């Protein structure tokens, strides 16, 4: 039988929470690129060599589900989707930058 620990969110390190949110293929790279501005799916495919449609789609969906990215359908022609950092994602930028310097 395994025992589960109840960890209060206030007791955990903010960097640890960020690492859990960004665990997975392409998530740190997507988060890093999103700091500079809006992202489009095909741009990500070009900017991340070795990536594929399925893995990028999964990573974007998961980042959106945890609240780090906002997905916006732009009604202009051509119709497209843009991803931007949410307020929660913007709050985590300083922690991410500190981790990048390690």
Wavefront OBJ file of the C-alpha trace (Angstrom):
o trace
v 0.000 0.000 0.000
v 1.323 3.403 -0.896
v 0.899 6.476 1.208
v -0.003 9.786 -0.371
v 1.331 13.013 0.990
v -0.932 15.984 1.334
v 1.221 18.917 0.351
v -0.115 22.375 0.972
v 0.488 24.592 -2.075
v 1.850 27.345 0.188
v 4.580 25.016 1.419
v 5.916 24.058 -2.006
v 8.535 25.999 -3.894
v 7.199 28.086 -6.818
v 9.925 26.664 -9.058
v 8.775 23.140 -8.230
v 5.208 23.992 -9.271
v 6.446 25.532 -12.514
v 8.564 22.478 -13.296
v 5.525 20.246 -12.830
v 3.449 22.442 -15.152
v 6.147 22.497 -17.821
v 7.028 18.806 -17.639
v 6.602 17.258 -21.054
v 7.843 17.438 -24.578
v 8.024 20.944 -26.073
v 6.319 22.696 -23.134
v 9.393 24.637 -21.894
v 10.197 25.716 -25.455
v 6.608 26.816 -26.104
v 6.510 28.738 -22.819
v 9.801 30.434 -23.669
v 8.598 31.468 -27.145
v 5.255 32.677 -25.740
v 7.079 35.228 -23.603
v 7.938 37.154 -26.771
v 4.340 37.363 -28.012
v 1.579 35.524 -29.804
v 2.220 32.046 -31.158
v 0.684 30.335 -34.154
v 0.737 26.596 -34.663
v 2.590 26.538 -37.996
v 5.143 29.031 -36.693
v 5.850 26.680 -33.807
v 6.334 23.787 -36.223
v 8.980 25.852 -38.025
v 10.611 27.238 -34.851
v 10.929 23.890 -33.085
v 13.002 21.546 -35.258
v 12.068 17.915 -34.723
v 8.569 18.735 -33.516
v 5.482 17.224 -35.078
v 1.818 18.191 -35.249
v 0.618 15.671 -32.686
v 3.171 16.449 -29.977
v 2.741 20.213 -30.413
v -1.029 19.949 -30.355
v -0.895 17.894 -27.148
v 1.545 20.281 -25.449
v -0.507 23.355 -26.389
v -3.699 21.733 -25.157
v -2.101 20.777 -21.834
v -0.627 24.255 -21.316
v -4.064 25.708 -21.999
v -5.729 23.271 -19.571
v -3.420 24.229 -16.678
v -4.010 27.904 -17.401
v -0.608 28.993 -18.708
v -1.788 29.775 -22.251
v -4.908 31.374 -23.674
v -6.202 30.138 -27.019
v -7.848 32.738 -29.233
v -9.546 32.120 -32.566
v -8.913 35.143 -34.785
v -11.782 35.726 -37.199
v -9.717 37.579 -39.775
v -9.060 36.012 -43.131
v -7.360 33.625 -43.098
v -8.995 32.234 -39.984
v -6.316 31.231 -37.487
v -5.647 30.463 -33.829
v -3.195 32.354 -31.644
v -1.799 31.345 -28.281
v -0.743 33.914 -25.677
v 0.478 33.670 -22.110
v -2.342 33.954 -19.605
v -2.051 36.109 -16.491
v -0.962 33.009 -14.579
v 1.697 32.329 -17.231
v 2.966 35.913 -17.050
v 3.309 35.625 -13.270
v 5.633 32.644 -13.743
v 8.040 34.377 -16.152
v 10.489 35.551 -13.416
v 10.706 32.031 -11.992
v 11.231 30.572 -15.486
v 14.033 33.076 -16.186
v 15.770 32.157 -12.934
v 15.599 28.491 -13.890
v 17.040 29.268 -17.331
v 20.110 30.798 -15.683
v 20.958 27.617 -13.753
l 1 2 3 4 5 6 7 8 9 10 11 12 13 14 15 16 17 18 19 20 21 22 23 24 25 26 27 28 29 30 31 32 33 34 35 36 37 38 39 40 41 42 43 44 45 46 47 48 49 50 51 52 53 54 55 56 57 58 59 60 61 62 63 64 65 66 67 68 69 70 71 72 73 74 75 76 77 78 79 80 81 82 83 84 85 86 87 88 89 90 91 92 93 94 95 96 97 98 99 100 101 102
